Amino acid sequence: MAASNINRVIITGNLTRDPELRALPSGTSVCELRIACNTRRKNGSTGEWEDKPNYFNVKVWGPQGENCSRFLAKGRPVAIDGRLEWREWETQEGAKRSAIDIIADSVQFLGSREEGSGGGFAGSGASRGGDVPVDQRDFEPSPVGSMADEDIPF
């Protein structure tokens, strides 16, 4: 039995520039996004935790790409589900170049449009004016001793 390959990417991050929409000669539209996604690392010399940004090129095809161009802007947080695609080309000077892009199968807009200009990541649950209302009571601590032993469901 042949082994199956899996090529799946899921990331969340913020747009580093406005989306760029273009149409191919066939009429198909493609939107290009640039996303920054931070990784936390410990600095070996200082011992402090630091954020290191990673940058990814994302291509979104068809009507979904048109929606990205219409509703997204620099700074807006997004979640991307897609696959990696490697490509290579030769420059006019004859140098070989290569890049890895994320081809998006779905793009989820996080936060709100107002947060697009450098707003925070909506994953914290505290987005004001977001697409999904947040019940602030979900983040309040439970009163101590509010459950009797017989109330525990297991």
N, C-alpha and C positions, 0 to 999 in steps of 0.2 A: 504494500500500500504506500502510495506516495505521500510525503509530508506536505501539508498545506502551508502556505505562507500567509502571514498576517502583516498588513501595512496599515496601521491605524494611529492617528494622532489626535489627542484632545488637549487643547491649551486654553487658558484664559489670560488675557493681557489687555493692554491699552494701545490704541492706534497711535503711531508716532507721526502720522501725517494724514491729510485728507485722502479719502479713497480716490483712485484714478480709474475712471470708466472709459473703455474704448470699444469700438465695434470692429469685428473682423470683416474682410471682404464678403464673407458668406452671410453677414448680417447678425451673427451670434455676438452677444456682448460678453465682455470679461472685465471684471473689476479687480484691481490689484490693491491689496492692503499691506501695510507694514505694521507689525505688532511687536511690542516689547513685553517680555515676560521675565520677572525677576526671579533670581535664585539666591538664597541666603547661604553665605559661606563664612567660615571663621577665618579671620586674618591671622596667619601664622605668627607674624611679628608682634602684633598688638593684642591678640586674643579677643578682639571685638568682632561681633557679627556684622557683616556688610552685605548689602544688596548688590548683586552683579546682574546687570540686564543682559538678556538674550534677545536677539532680534530675528524675526521670521518674516519671510515674504509669503503672502497668501494670495491665491487666485480663486475668485468666486465667479462661476459661469452662469449665464442666462439671466432669467428674471430675478433670481436671488442676488446676483451681482448688481443689477440695476437698483434693487432696494437698498443694498449696502451703500451705493453711491448717493442715493437720495436721502437716507436717514442717518448715516454715520458721519462723524467728523473727528478730526485730530483730538486725542485725549479720551475718547469714548471707550469704555470697557466692553469687551466682547468675549464670547466663548466660541471656539472653533472646533468642529469635529470634521476630520478629513483624513487624507493620506499623503504620504511623502512622494514627491516625484523628482528624480534627478535629471538634469539636462546639461548638455555641454554645447559649446559653440566656439568658433574661431573668430578672433578680432580682425580688424582690417590690417593690423600689423603682423598677423599670422600667429599670435599667441593663443594657446588653448585656454579656455575658461570653462568653469563648471559651477553649478549652483543647485541647491536643493530647495524646492518650493513646497508649500503645503497647498494641496488642492482641496478646497473646502467642499464637503458634502452638505454641511449646515453651519449657519452663522447665527448665534443667539445674541441679540442686543442686550447688554446688561446696563443697569443704571437707567438714567433718564437723559433726554437730549440736553438738558441744562448742565449735566455733569460732563458733557463732551469736552469742555475747555479745561482739561486737567483735573477733572473731578475724581473722587475716590473710587475705589473698586467696590462694586455693588454687592460682592459676595459676603460682605460683612453683615448683611441683614439690616443695615441702618440707612439704606438709601432713602432720601427724602424726595418725593415726587417720582419714584420709580414706577415701572410698569406693573409691579405686584405690590399691593398694600402690605405693610408689615404691622403686625400686632405687637406693640412694645411690651405687652404683658408676658410674651414668650421668653423675654430675657430677664424677668424678675426672678429672684431666688424663691424657692418654696419655703413656706414657714416650717421651722424645725418642729418635729413632733406632730405634724399634721396627719400622719398616717399611723394607724394602729397595725400591729403585726398581722392581724387577720385580714387587713386590706391589701397586703402584698399579693400580687396575682400569681406567684409561683411557689 
